[in-house]
């Protein structure tokens, strides 16, 4: 009875406030428009996060940092230092914003915030990885190389990742008695000094056209003393010598 009495008093109080104008009822279209607006904001933030994280994956792959874990746990320090942390922090902040918007929905609101953020991050990671495997960023990169991509063109030309002086990723343009010449992804070439005893150097040597990741300090601006070499022959055409020829008109 007490509970029913309290509900009755609350209903009477609310009705009284509506009559006096203290509480104004809003039309149904207000809530419909607000739901549509929130839905659009969620969609925009979601697309932005997917684009940004997939771009980070593209940057890591284009710069060769993606392949550093293949050298073993000893190189993981270089891998983490090489990550584009600013882009990752922006992506993390965007995921939190997405969580705030999604909390307005019951199926997310009922979940602990930790689990919902982890779930959103997992879905974003999977979706971004799938996008990275497509030609989406690759086509934008080709347009940026032709100076035909406004706003984000400089991001693709710079790959968004820090330039690591001890990490060199490129395609072998020629071999020498002391190693090979590497056409690097940012343009230009470097002479790689690679002895037969260094780690990960293939038994049959390096061949022209191989994509390789080289670790080692720079002797000078055009020479690298390799300490580790790993062949990474994957179909990822970002080098000038692999640039598709224009189709005849």
C-alpha positions as CSV (number, residue, x, y, z in Angstrom):
1,X,0.0,0.0,0.0
2,X,2.8,2.4,0.8
3,X,4.4,1.8,-2.5
4,X,1.1,2.5,-4.4
5,X,0.6,5.6,-2.3
6,X,4.0,6.9,-3.2
7,X,3.4,6.3,-6.9
8,X,0.1,8.0,-6.7
9,X,1.6,11.0,-5.0
10,X,4.4,11.2,-7.6
11,X,1.8,11.0,-10.4
12,X,-0.3,13.8,-8.8
13,X,2.8,15.9,-8.3
14,X,3.9,15.5,-11.9
15,X,0.4,16.3,-13.2
16,X,0.3,19.4,-11.0
17,X,3.7,20.6,-12.4
18,X,2.5,20.1,-15.9
19,X,-0.7,22.1,-15.2
20,X,1.3,25.0,-13.7
21,X,3.9,24.9,-16.5
22,X,6.8,23.9,-14.4
23,X,7.2,20.8,-16.5
24,X,6.6,21.1,-20.3
25,X,5.8,18.1,-22.4
26,X,7.8,17.8,-25.6
27,X,6.3,16.5,-28.8
28,X,7.1,13.1,-30.1
29,X,9.0,14.5,-33.1
30,X,11.5,16.0,-30.7
31,X,12.5,12.6,-29.4
32,X,12.5,11.2,-33.0
33,X,14.8,14.0,-34.3
34,X,17.0,13.6,-31.3
35,X,17.3,9.8,-31.8
36,X,18.1,10.5,-35.5
37,X,20.8,13.1,-34.6
38,X,22.4,10.8,-32.1
39,X,22.3,8.0,-34.6
40,X,24.1,10.2,-37.2
41,X,26.7,11.3,-34.7
42,X,27.4,7.6,-33.8
43,X,27.7,6.7,-37.5
44,X,30.1,9.6,-38.2
45,X,32.3,8.8,-35.1
46,X,32.3,5.1,-36.0
47,X,33.3,5.8,-39.6
48,X,36.0,8.2,-38.4
49,X,37.4,5.7,-35.9
50,X,37.4,2.9,-38.6
51,X,39.2,5.2,-41.0
52,X,41.8,6.3,-38.5
53,X,42.6,2.9,-37.1
54,X,42.8,1.3,-40.6
55,X,45.0,4.2,-41.6
56,X,47.3,3.4,-38.7
57,X,47.5,-0.2,-39.9
58,X,48.2,1.0,-43.4
59,X,51.0,3.3,-42.1
60,X,52.6,0.4,-40.1
61,X,52.5,-1.8,-43.2
62,X,53.7,0.9,-45.6
63,X,56.6,1.9,-43.4
64,X,57.7,-1.8,-42.7
65,X,57.1,-1.4,-38.9
66,X,54.2,-4.0,-39.3
67,X,56.8,-6.7,-40.0
68,X,59.1,-5.9,-37.0
69,X,57.6,-8.6,-34.8
70,X,59.0,-11.2,-37.3
71,X,62.4,-10.4,-35.9
72,X,61.5,-11.8,-32.5
73,X,60.7,-10.4,-29.1
74,X,64.1,-8.6,-29.0
75,X,62.8,-6.0,-31.5
76,X,59.4,-5.4,-29.9
77,X,60.9,-2.3,-28.2
78,X,61.6,-0.7,-31.6
79,X,58.1,-1.7,-32.7
80,X,56.4,0.1,-29.8
81,X,58.5,3.2,-30.1
82,X,57.7,3.3,-33.9
83,X,54.0,3.3,-33.4
84,X,52.1,6.5,-34.4
85,X,51.1,7.2,-30.8
86,X,49.4,10.5,-31.6
87,X,47.0,8.8,-34.1
88,X,46.4,6.0,-31.6
89,X,45.5,8.5,-28.8
90,X,43.1,10.3,-31.1
91,X,41.5,6.9,-32.0
92,X,41.3,6.0,-28.3
93,X,39.6,9.3,-27.5
94,X,37.2,8.7,-30.4
95,X,36.3,5.3,-29.0
96,X,35.5,6.9,-25.7
97,X,33.2,9.5,-27.4
98,X,31.5,6.6,-29.3
99,X,31.0,4.8,-25.9
100,X,29.3,8.0,-24.5
101,X,26.9,8.1,-27.4
102,X,26.2,4.4,-27.3
103,X,25.4,4.6,-23.6
104,X,22.1,6.2,-24.5
105,X,21.0,2.8,-25.8
106,X,19.8,0.1,-23.3
107,X,21.8,-2.8,-24.8
108,X,25.0,-0.8,-24.0
109,X,23.9,1.1,-20.9
110,X,23.3,-2.2,-19.1
111,X,26.9,-3.4,-19.7
112,X,29.8,-2.3,-17.4
113,X,31.7,0.5,-19.1
114,X,34.9,-1.6,-19.1
115,X,33.3,-4.4,-21.1
116,X,31.5,-2.1,-23.5
117,X,34.7,-0.2,-24.3
118,X,36.6,-3.4,-24.8
119,X,33.9,-4.7,-27.1
120,X,33.8,-1.5,-29.2
121,X,37.6,-1.5,-29.4
122,X,37.6,-5.2,-30.6
123,X,35.0,-4.5,-33.2
124,X,36.9,-1.4,-34.4
125,X,40.1,-3.4,-34.6
126,X,38.6,-6.2,-36.6
127,X,36.8,-3.8,-39.0
128,X,39.9,-1.7,-39.5
129,X,42.0,-4.7,-40.2
130,X,39.5,-5.8,-42.9
131,X,39.6,-2.3,-44.4
132,X,43.4,-2.4,-44.4
133,X,43.3,-5.6,-46.5
134,X,41.3,-3.8,-49.2
135,X,42.6,-1.3,-51.7
136,X,40.9,1.6,-50.0
137,X,44.0,3.2,-48.4
138,X,46.3,2.0,-51.2
139,X,44.2,3.9,-53.8
140,X,44.2,7.0,-51.7
141,X,48.0,6.6,-51.4
142,X,48.4,6.5,-55.1
143,X,46.3,9.6,-55.5
144,X,48.4,11.4,-52.9
145,X,51.6,10.5,-54.7
146,X,50.2,12.2,-57.8
147,X,49.3,15.3,-55.7
148,X,45.7,14.6,-56.4
149,X,44.4,14.1,-52.9
150,X,43.5,17.2,-50.9
151,X,43.4,17.6,-47.1
152,X,44.8,14.1,-46.2
153,X,47.3,13.8,-49.0
154,X,50.2,14.8,-46.8
155,X,49.2,12.1,-44.3
156,X,49.6,9.4,-46.9
157,X,52.9,10.8,-48.3
158,X,54.3,10.8,-44.7
159,X,52.6,7.5,-43.7
160,X,51.7,9.0,-40.4
161,X,54.4,7.1,-38.6
162,X,57.7,8.5,-37.2
163,X,60.8,8.1,-39.3
164,X,63.0,5.5,-37.5
165,X,66.6,5.8,-38.6
166,X,67.3,2.2,-37.7
167,X,64.4,0.8,-39.7
168,X,64.6,0.6,-43.5
169,X,61.9,-0.9,-45.7
170,X,62.0,-1.1,-49.4
171,X,62.6,-3.1,-52.6
172,X,65.9,-4.3,-53.8
173,X,66.8,-2.4,-57.0
174,X,70.3,-4.0,-57.5
175,X,72.9,-6.1,-55.7
176,X,76.5,-5.2,-54.9
177,X,79.6,-7.1,-53.7
178,X,79.0,-5.8,-50.1
179,X,75.2,-6.1,-50.1
180,X,72.5,-4.4,-52.1
181,X,70.8,-1.2,-53.1
182,X,67.4,-0.6,-51.5
183,X,64.8,1.7,-52.9
184,X,63.0,3.0,-49.8
185,X,59.3,3.7,-49.6
186,X,59.7,7.4,-49.0
187,X,61.7,7.9,-52.2
188,X,65.4,7.6,-53.1
189,X,67.8,4.7,-52.5
190,X,70.3,3.6,-49.8
191,X,73.3,1.3,-50.1
192,X,72.9,-1.6,-47.6
193,X,76.1,-3.2,-46.3
194,X,75.1,-6.8,-45.5
195,X,77.6,-9.5,-44.6
196,X,76.7,-13.2,-45.1
197,X,76.6,-13.8,-41.4
198,X,74.0,-11.4,-40.3
199,X,70.7,-12.5,-38.8
200,X,67.8,-13.5,-41.1
201,X,69.7,-13.1,-44.3
202,X,68.4,-15.8,-46.7
203,X,70.8,-18.7,-47.5
204,X,70.3,-18.0,-51.3
205,X,71.0,-14.3,-50.8
206,X,69.0,-11.3,-51.8
207,X,67.6,-11.0,-55.3
208,X,66.5,-7.9,-57.3
209,X,62.8,-7.2,-56.7
210,X,62.7,-8.6,-53.2
211,X,60.9,-6.5,-50.6
212,X,63.0,-6.4,-47.5
213,X,63.0,-4.9,-44.0
214,X,66.5,-3.9,-42.9
215,X,67.5,-3.1,-39.3
216,X,70.7,-1.2,-38.7
217,X,72.3,2.2,-38.2
218,X,73.0,4.7,-40.9
219,X,76.8,5.0,-41.7
220,X,75.9,8.2,-43.6
221,X,72.9,9.6,-45.5
222,X,73.1,7.0,-48.2
223,X,74.6,3.9,-46.5
224,X,73.2,1.5,-43.9
225,X,75.1,-1.1,-41.9
226,X,72.6,-4.0,-41.7
227,X,72.4,-6.0,-38.5
228,X,69.2,-7.9,-39.4
229,X,67.5,-8.4,-42.8
230,X,64.1,-10.0,-43.4
231,X,62.6,-10.7,-46.9
232,X,58.9,-9.6,-46.9
233,X,57.5,-10.6,-50.3
234,X,53.9,-9.5,-49.9
235,X,51.7,-8.0,-52.6
236,X,51.8,-4.4,-51.4
237,X,52.8,-2.1,-54.2
238,X,53.9,1.3,-52.7
239,X,57.2,1.6,-54.4
240,X,57.9,3.6,-57.6
241,X,59.3,0.7,-59.5
242,X,56.0,-1.2,-58.8
243,X,53.8,1.8,-59.7
244,X,51.1,0.7,-62.2
245,X,51.7,2.1,-65.6
246,X,48.9,4.5,-66.9
247,X,46.4,2.8,-69.2
248,X,46.5,4.1,-72.8
249,X,43.6,6.3,-73.8
